[in-house]
Amino acid sequence: MNAIEQQIIDGVATNGWFAVNYVPAPDDPEEWFTYTVGLTKTAGWPEMICLGLDEKRSVGILRDAIAECWERSVEPKGGLELVNVIKGRSVRLKRLDGVTAPYFAMASWYSDHTGTTARAERLQLMWPDADGRFPDDPHCDPHVRQRQTPRGAN
């Protein structure tokens, strides 16, 4: 096991989940994302991902979304709106199917390593544009929509 894998194992053991940040290499498209590892094992929930924001903001948003779900005793699922994540705005969870590596790569590793049955369902935490519109709204700011669309997705 390498140092990163040990850090993930320790983080899940301490906090119930761990955040993995993906920062694009210079030759990659500009795609930033952060996803959870360990929610399936510790809570029985799907893993979540936040696309298009820097590491600090995306980790904070995921942390607050998880905290709100725990506080409300609700399992995260597609269509769920959370109101205590971004001040003055809600966020929405969307089912995210058919994405491959690098999305959730370490979550898959962790499930295999711990013998946890991975959930097929994965969730994307969507944040609104300046007018409160989500990427699935045709009137959403196209830049906001593009930043939250995984590579290879329609």
Contacts in CASP RR format, 6 or more apart in sequence:
PFRMAT RR
TARGET T0000
AUTHOR 0000-0000-0000
METHOD contacts of the structure
MODEL  1
MNAIEQQIIDGVATNGWFAVNYVPAPDDPEEWFTYTVGLTKTAGWPEMIC
LGLDEKRSVGILRDAIAECWERSVEPKGGLELVNVIKGRSVRLKRLDGVT
APYFAMASWYSDHTGTTARAERLQLMWPDADGRFPDDPHCDPHVRQRQTP
RGAN
1 9 0 8 1.000
4 106 0 8 1.000
5 106 0 8 1.000
5 109 0 8 1.000
5 113 0 8 1.000
7 18 0 8 1.000
8 18 0 8 1.000
8 20 0 8 1.000
8 37 0 8 1.000
8 106 0 8 1.000
8 110 0 8 1.000
9 110 0 8 1.000
9 113 0 8 1.000
11 17 0 8 1.000
11 18 0 8 1.000
12 18 0 8 1.000
12 37 0 8 1.000
12 38 0 8 1.000
12 41 0 8 1.000
12 42 0 8 1.000
12 110 0 8 1.000
16 38 0 8 1.000
16 39 0 8 1.000
16 42 0 8 1.000
16 43 0 8 1.000
17 36 0 8 1.000
17 37 0 8 1.000
17 38 0 8 1.000
17 39 0 8 1.000
17 42 0 8 1.000
17 43 0 8 1.000
17 66 0 8 1.000
18 36 0 8 1.000
18 37 0 8 1.000
18 38 0 8 1.000
19 34 0 8 1.000
19 35 0 8 1.000
19 36 0 8 1.000
19 37 0 8 1.000
19 58 0 8 1.000
19 59 0 8 1.000
19 62 0 8 1.000
19 63 0 8 1.000
20 34 0 8 1.000
20 35 0 8 1.000
20 36 0 8 1.000
20 37 0 8 1.000
20 105 0 8 1.000
20 106 0 8 1.000
20 107 0 8 1.000
21 32 0 8 1.000
21 33 0 8 1.000
21 34 0 8 1.000
21 55 0 8 1.000
21 58 0 8 1.000
21 59 0 8 1.000
22 31 0 8 1.000
22 32 0 8 1.000
22 33 0 8 1.000
22 34 0 8 1.000
22 35 0 8 1.000
22 102 0 8 1.000
23 32 0 8 1.000
23 55 0 8 1.000
24 30 0 8 1.000
24 31 0 8 1.000
24 32 0 8 1.000
29 151 0 8 1.000
31 51 0 8 1.000
31 52 0 8 1.000
31 150 0 8 1.000
31 151 0 8 1.000
32 51 0 8 1.000
32 52 0 8 1.000
32 53 0 8 1.000
32 54 0 8 1.000
32 55 0 8 1.000
32 58 0 8 1.000
33 49 0 8 1.000
33 50 0 8 1.000
33 51 0 8 1.000
33 52 0 8 1.000
33 58 0 8 1.000
33 103 0 8 1.000
33 150 0 8 1.000
34 49 0 8 1.000
34 50 0 8 1.000
34 53 0 8 1.000
34 55 0 8 1.000
34 58 0 8 1.000
34 59 0 8 1.000
34 62 0 8 1.000
35 47 0 8 1.000
35 48 0 8 1.000
35 49 0 8 1.000
35 50 0 8 1.000
35 103 0 8 1.000
35 104 0 8 1.000
35 106 0 8 1.000
35 107 0 8 1.000
36 47 0 8 1.000
36 48 0 8 1.000
36 49 0 8 1.000
36 62 0 8 1.000
36 66 0 8 1.000
36 107 0 8 1.000
37 47 0 8 1.000
37 106 0 8 1.000
37 107 0 8 1.000
37 110 0 8 1.000
38 47 0 8 1.000
38 107 0 8 1.000
38 110 0 8 1.000
38 116 0 8 1.000
39 45 0 8 1.000
39 46 0 8 1.000
39 47 0 8 1.000
39 48 0 8 1.000
39 66 0 8 1.000
40 46 0 8 1.000
40 47 0 8 1.000
40 107 0 8 1.000
40 111 0 8 1.000
40 116 0 8 1.000
40 117 0 8 1.000
40 118 0 8 1.000
40 119 0 8 1.000
41 110 0 8 1.000
41 111 0 8 1.000
41 114 0 8 1.000
41 116 0 8 1.000
43 70 0 8 1.000
43 75 0 8 1.000
44 75 0 8 1.000
44 119 0 8 1.000
45 69 0 8 1.000
45 75 0 8 1.000
45 76 0 8 1.000
45 119 0 8 1.000
46 76 0 8 1.000
46 77 0 8 1.000
46 119 0 8 1.000
46 121 0 8 1.000
46 122 0 8 1.000
46 123 0 8 1.000
47 104 0 8 1.000
47 107 0 8 1.000
47 119 0 8 1.000
47 122 0 8 1.000
47 123 0 8 1.000
48 62 0 8 1.000
48 65 0 8 1.000
48 66 0 8 1.000
48 76 0 8 1.000
48 93 0 8 1.000
48 122 0 8 1.000
48 123 0 8 1.000
48 124 0 8 1.000
48 125 0 8 1.000
49 96 0 8 1.000
49 103 0 8 1.000
49 104 0 8 1.000
49 122 0 8 1.000
49 123 0 8 1.000
49 124 0 8 1.000
49 125 0 8 1.000
50 58 0 8 1.000
50 61 0 8 1.000
50 62 0 8 1.000
50 124 0 8 1.000
50 125 0 8 1.000
50 127 0 8 1.000
51 124 0 8 1.000
51 147 0 8 1.000
51 148 0 8 1.000
51 149 0 8 1.000
51 150 0 8 1.000
52 58 0 8 1.000
52 147 0 8 1.000
52 148 0 8 1.000
53 61 0 8 1.000
53 127 0 8 1.000
53 147 0 8 1.000
61 85 0 8 1.000
61 86 0 8 1.000
61 91 0 8 1.000
61 125 0 8 1.000
61 127 0 8 1.000
62 125 0 8 1.000
64 82 0 8 1.000
64 84 0 8 1.000
64 85 0 8 1.000
64 86 0 8 1.000
65 76 0 8 1.000
65 82 0 8 1.000
65 85 0 8 1.000
65 91 0 8 1.000
65 93 0 8 1.000
65 125 0 8 1.000
66 76 0 8 1.000
67 84 0 8 1.000
68 82 0 8 1.000
68 83 0 8 1.000
68 84 0 8 1.000
68 85 0 8 1.000
69 75 0 8 1.000
69 76 0 8 1.000
69 80 0 8 1.000
69 82 0 8 1.000
71 84 0 8 1.000
74 80 0 8 1.000
76 93 0 8 1.000
76 123 0 8 1.000
77 93 0 8 1.000
77 95 0 8 1.000
77 121 0 8 1.000
77 123 0 8 1.000
78 92 0 8 1.000
78 93 0 8 1.000
78 94 0 8 1.000
78 95 0 8 1.000
78 123 0 8 1.000
79 92 0 8 1.000
79 93 0 8 1.000
79 94 0 8 1.000
79 95 0 8 1.000
80 92 0 8 1.000
80 93 0 8 1.000
81 90 0 8 1.000
81 91 0 8 1.000
81 92 0 8 1.000
81 93 0 8 1.000
82 90 0 8 1.000
82 91 0 8 1.000
82 92 0 8 1.000
82 93 0 8 1.000
83 90 0 8 1.000
85 91 0 8 1.000
85 125 0 8 1.000
86 127 0 8 1.000
86 128 0 8 1.000
89 127 0 8 1.000
89 128 0 8 1.000
89 132 0 8 1.000
90 128 0 8 1.000
91 125 0 8 1.000
91 126 0 8 1.000
91 127 0 8 1.000
91 128 0 8 1.000
92 125 0 8 1.000
92 126 0 8 1.000
92 134 0 8 1.000
93 123 0 8 1.000
93 124 0 8 1.000
93 125 0 8 1.000
93 126 0 8 1.000
94 123 0 8 1.000
94 124 0 8 1.000
94 126 0 8 1.000
94 136 0 8 1.000
95 121 0 8 1.000
95 122 0 8 1.000
95 123 0 8 1.000
95 124 0 8 1.000
96 122 0 8 1.000
96 123 0 8 1.000
96 124 0 8 1.000
96 150 0 8 1.000
97 121 0 8 1.000
97 122 0 8 1.000
99 122 0 8 1.000
99 150 0 8 1.000
99 153 0 8 1.000
101 108 0 8 1.000
103 122 0 8 1.000
103 150 0 8 1.000
104 122 0 8 1.000
107 118 0 8 1.000
108 118 0 8 1.000
110 116 0 8 1.000
111 117 0 8 1.000
111 118 0 8 1.000
112 118 0 8 1.000
124 148 0 8 1.000
124 150 0 8 1.000
126 134 0 8 1.000
126 135 0 8 1.000
126 136 0 8 1.000
126 148 0 8 1.000
127 134 0 8 1.000
127 144 0 8 1.000
127 148 0 8 1.000
128 134 0 8 1.000
128 140 0 8 1.000
128 144 0 8 1.000
129 140 0 8 1.000
129 141 0 8 1.000
129 144 0 8 1.000
130 141 0 8 1.000
131 139 0 8 1.000
131 141 0 8 1.000
133 139 0 8 1.000
133 140 0 8 1.000
133 141 0 8 1.000
133 144 0 8 1.000
134 140 0 8 1.000
135 144 0 8 1.000
135 145 0 8 1.000
135 148 0 8 1.000
135 149 0 8 1.000
END
